[in-house]
Amino acid sequence: TDLTYAALRAASDAQRETMRRMGAKASLTLALTVRGNLWGLIVCHHATPCSLSFEVRTACEHLAQILSLQIEAKEDRAEIAHRLELRRI
């Protein structure tokens, strides 16, 4: 089953083992995607089991989307600056 767009999903065995070693009982993972490709992850861990409300999860996802757009804009500016420098040369 493709869970690409799933908002909630269980942790993989490897992630559960890593969390166990760290002493974490809860985690939140947010994907940073730029131009449809995974650019990075924001991963948060907590020492006690906890669940976040829908509103908090939505706010976190919104912040990740804004950060993704900022990364894309910064990369675009760098590409434009590079092309302008090449044209100047």
N, C-alpha and C positions, 0 to 999 in steps of 0.2 A: 504494500500500500504506500502510495506517494504521500508523504506528510509535509510537502514543501510549504503549503499555505495553512497548515494546522496551527491554531493559536495555542493550544494546550496539548502536550504529549508527554509520555513517560520518558524518563532518562534511560539511555542505553546502559547495558551492563558495564561498559568501560567507564562511563560517566559516574555511575553509582559507585564503582570501585574507587575512582579518584576522589569522589566526595567523602567516602568512608575514610580514606587515608588522611584527608584534610580535616576530618571531624565535622563536616558540613551536613546538615540535615535538610536543607532546602536550597534551591538554586533558581535563578532566573537568567535566561539567555536571550539576548536580543541580537538579531542579525543586522549588520550594516551592509546594504546592497547599493552598488553604484553601477548604473547602466545595466541593471538586471543581473549583475554578477556579485557574488559574495566578496566583500572587501574586507570585512572583519567581524568580530563579535564583541559584544559587551556581556560579560558573565559576572553575575553577582551570586554570592554564597552567604548562607546564614547558619549559625551554629545550632539553632533550634528549628523544629518544624514550624512553618508558617505558610499561610496562603494569602494572596493579595486579592483585593476586590477587583471587580471588572474595571472600575474607573481607574484604579492605580495601574493595572496592566495596560489599559488603553493609553494612559498618559505616558508610560514608559515606552510603548511602541511608537507613539507620536514623536517623542524626543529622539528615538533612534532614526526615524524617518527624516526628521529635520537635520540631524547630524549627517546622515547619508547624503542629503541634498547639499549641505555645506562642503562635504568632501568632494562631491562631484564638481561644484562650482570652483573650488580651489584648484582641482586638477585641470579644469577647462581654462582657468586664468593662466596657469603655468604653461599649458600647451600653446595658448595664444602668444604669450610672451616669448616662448621659444621660437615660434614661427616668425614673429616680428624681428627677432634678433637674426635669424637666418636670412630674412629678406634684407635687413640692413647690411649684412656682410656681403 
